[in-house]
Every structure is written in structure tokens, then in C-alpha cells.
């Protein structure tokens, strides 16, 4: 029996073959290489137009830990993803090279040191792997990701799916944690205040001042309750109108989903979106200039039947799919 992994290969627009998923007609899905959706590793293809990268870091959490195991859980749950996207009628892994970049190895013992390592690691990865979907890890990872994108694109518009605003301040003496990424990015001038938006907000707060501070940073908010009144198409229209042609970073905290769809997360909040609603809204971003994305806060130790990891895997697949149109 050969130990070589058979990949599906298709001709690319430049005449070079694109290496797609493992050929699952020859290899059972549970016996593949362990990469996201059975894609090749970046080290095997040299460079790619898009990819996924894991950041197994959760030292910034304020409640339940465990998101450091998120990348592992998401990759495992992704093995059922097939090459044809039914809703978009496309083959996202055949249009351009997509790869699994692997994980960034960052220290769990110091947030500032970890952020420095994330900035350098993501900068290097983007030079070879193009557009990236980050598999978290806790939401702290969004801050260094935005820093690296700012260096290339200038001020970034953030479309933020979450139960919480994550523009909070210092907590227990820590100025940077999973509740602060967008506040720190805004304070450093990394964000475009005319193009930032929260979707799905519903979590309780300590003080109303948090909302005032959030508005002052430039964020507009769509609360989870508005899904009942405005509807999906209306919210999609609001997003596209707000973002326009700006460079957009889309950050998905999996707790934007109701705990019925995503129990495996650190700060669950009832009353959230369904998986169908979230995936629809991501697909609606296809015409926009999405330059990077993440899906974070998956904590497999609190998951049941891998439903949270499965939802997160399909969120990542949606980003790779709209980039492949």
C-alpha cells in the first residue's frame, strides 16, 4: 500500500495544476491527512491564494478556557466538507490554490509576547498564503490580525459577528484580552470608523457606558432581536451599505450563534443566530472586498457531538468559497 496521499488536481488559469482536496474516493475521510477539509499543507504546495491558519491561544479569556483546542476541533469537523458548494454552485478549491498553513506556535504565558509572535507569524504567512481565515483561539487573535492587514491596506473596516461588543476596557489589570481587540485596534487608528459594524449583539453588560464608548469608536450595531423584525435580507443590505468598497475584516465569534447551535464556547448567550442565518450572511458578502477573516472562541471541551466545531468549520468554508468565486 502506498503512503502517498492522492490529491485531486485541476488545471489552473496559469497552466499550473491546482492541488485540491484529498481524493476521498480513494481515502476515507477519517483517514486523511488531518488538514482543514483535506486540503494540502502550504509546505507541500509552496504558496497559495487563500488558506486557513490556526492560532491555538486562549490566555485572553475571561470566563471558560479551552479555545486553544479550537483549531484542532475545527479541522477535525471539517473532514466532511466536499468540493462543490451547492448554494454558490462553485468549486472553491479548484478556482485557485487553497492550503492549510498549520498553526502558529505562540506562548500561553504572556499576552503581549504572544501578540508580537502573532503579528510576525501572520505577516509571514500572508506573504505566502494570500488571504487567511484564522481558526481561533480566543478573540484576542483579531487584534494582531488587523495590525498586519493595516500595514497592507490602511484603515480596516470590521464586520464583527458576536454576542458581545468586544470593545471593552482593562479587566483585572489586563489592557488586552478577548474582550478588547477592537477597542485596541481603534485606539491605534487601525480601523475605519465609518465602516465598522457589530452583528448579533445581545450579551448583558456591567454598565451602559460600554455602549457609549462603542459608538464613539465608530461601530454600528445590529442586535440579535432585530433578526425578527428586519429579516436576513434587510440585515444583509445594511451590511453591504455600511461596508461599501472598503477593505473588510470579518471576525466571527462562534458565540454569535445561539447555544443550541454552538454550546462549545467560553461565554455562551441565549437568543442568538442560527447556523443557517450566519452562513447566509457570510455568503452575502461575496461582492465585497473581504481581505481577511477569523472564526474564534470554539472550545471543544464544552461541545456536544462536535456541533460547535462543525458550525465553525462551515463558517471557514464560506469564506474560502466567496474568495474562490
Secondary structure as UniProt FT lines:
FT   STRAND          7..11
FT   TURN            13..14
FT   STRAND          17..22
FT   TURN            24..26
FT   HELIX           29..31
FT   HELIX           36..38
FT   HELIX           42..45
FT   STRAND          50..55
FT   TURN            59..60
FT   HELIX           67..69
FT   HELIX           70..77
FT   HELIX           78..80
FT   TURN            86..89
FT   HELIX           92..95
FT   STRAND          98..104
FT   HELIX           111..129
FT   STRAND          131..136
FT   TURN            139..140
FT   HELIX           141..153
FT   STRAND          156..161
FT   TURN            172..173
FT   TURN            178..179
FT   HELIX           181..187
FT   TURN            188..189
FT   TURN            193..194
FT   STRAND          196..201
FT   HELIX           209..216
FT   TURN            217..218
FT   STRAND          219..223
FT   TURN            224..225
FT   HELIX           226..229
FT   HELIX           232..243
FT   TURN            244..245
FT   STRAND          248..253
FT   HELIX           254..256
FT   TURN            259..261
FT   HELIX           275..283
FT   TURN            284..287
FT   STRAND          290..296
FT   HELIX           300..302
FT   TURN            305..306
FT   HELIX           307..323
//
